[in-house]
Amino acid sequence: MAGRKMTGGPTEKFDATDEVKAFCEEVRQEVEKKVGQDKVKVYKALHYRSQLVAGTNYFVKVQIDDDGKCLHLRLFEPLPCNKDANSTRNVELANVLDDKKVEDELEYF
């Protein structure tokens, strides 16, 4: 059963795509406000996993300094029929885990 995706569970880890990087940029100011702008020296999306729910959850590892400190972001992309017609954003920041390292596993949270 190795390599099979559990229905409703997160996918395997992938390198961050241009789309995922753009999603991270959309929420960057909100992320910096939550963790403190002074902690964010770089902002580089490295890896992601996704989960199909009533929309899509993205779990993204974002490097924030040159020493390997990272954040884990959970972003939510609603289904097109549920998007706010007045919003210019594609995703919402659902949660942030601070004090992570590059080698930490990216897991559901």
C-alpha positions as a printed Julia matrix, in Angstrom:
109×3 Matrix{Float64}:
   0.0    0.0    0.0
   3.07   2.27  -0.01
   2.72   5.3   -2.22
  -1.09   5.24  -2.2
  -2.92   8.33  -1.08
  -5.48   7.98   1.68
  -8.81   9.49   0.63
  -9.06  12.9    2.26
  -5.48  12.67   3.5
  -2.58  14.89   2.48
  -0.48  14.04  -0.57
   3.19  13.2   -0.52
   5.67  16.1   -0.33
   6.5   17.99  -3.52
   8.86  20.85  -4.35
   7.02  24.17  -4.24
   5.52  25.06  -7.6
   5.18  28.57  -8.99
   1.5   28.49  -8.01
   2.3   27.53  -4.39
   5.01  30.2   -4.23
   2.49  32.79  -5.46
  -0.01  31.65  -2.8
   2.67  32.16  -0.14
   3.37  35.66  -1.43
  -0.35  36.48  -1.18
  -0.29  35.87   2.57
   3.24  37.1    3.31
   2.23  40.3    5.13
  -0.21  38.36   7.31
   2.47  35.75   8.08
   5.03  38.42   9.0
   2.48  40.1   11.27
   1.81  36.81  13.09
   5.45  35.77  13.63
   7.11  39.18  13.71
   8.54  40.82  10.62
  12.02  40.92  12.19
  12.14  37.07  12.18
  11.65  36.87   8.41
  15.03  37.46   6.74
  14.18  35.47   3.61
  10.84  34.06   2.48
  11.24  31.03   0.28
   8.63  28.32  -0.22
  10.46  24.98  -0.31
   7.99  22.09  -0.21
   4.27  21.49   0.04
   1.63  18.86   0.53
  -2.02  19.32  -0.34
  -5.31  17.91   0.86
  -8.59  18.0   -0.99
 -11.45  18.97   1.33
 -14.27  21.43   0.51
 -11.5   23.24  -1.35
  -7.77  22.55  -0.99
  -5.51  22.79   2.05
  -1.86  23.49   1.28
   0.77  22.7    3.91
   3.85  24.67   2.92
   7.37  24.77   4.35
   8.77  28.31   4.03
  12.39  29.08   4.87
  12.74  32.39   6.77
  16.49  32.74   7.33
  19.84  31.47   6.05
  20.33  29.21   9.1
  17.49  26.86   8.1
  14.68  28.26  10.24
  11.29  27.65   8.69
   7.61  28.19   9.13
   4.93  25.71   8.22
   1.91  27.41   6.67
  -1.53  25.97   6.17
  -3.28  27.77   3.34
  -6.83  27.17   2.25
  -8.07  27.62  -1.32
 -11.87  27.52  -1.39
 -13.77  25.97  -4.25
 -14.61  28.52  -6.97
 -18.3   28.44  -5.99
 -17.36  29.39  -2.4
 -14.91  32.21  -3.16
 -15.77  35.72  -2.08
 -16.51  37.59  -5.32
 -15.01  40.77  -3.84
 -11.73  39.17  -2.74
  -8.58  39.5   -4.81
  -6.95  36.62  -2.9
  -6.85  33.03  -4.05
  -6.02  31.57  -0.63
  -6.55  32.24   3.07
  -3.94  31.8    5.78
  -5.43  29.18   8.1
  -2.51  28.53  10.48
   1.22  29.06  11.04
   3.66  26.85  12.92
   6.78  28.72  14.03
  10.2   27.45  15.18
  10.58  24.8   12.49
  13.77  23.74  10.73
  14.45  22.7    7.13
  14.8   19.05   8.2
  11.44  18.97  10.06
   8.76  16.86   8.39
   5.89  18.75   6.8
   2.81  17.17   8.35
  -0.87  17.84   8.69
  -1.72  20.45  11.33
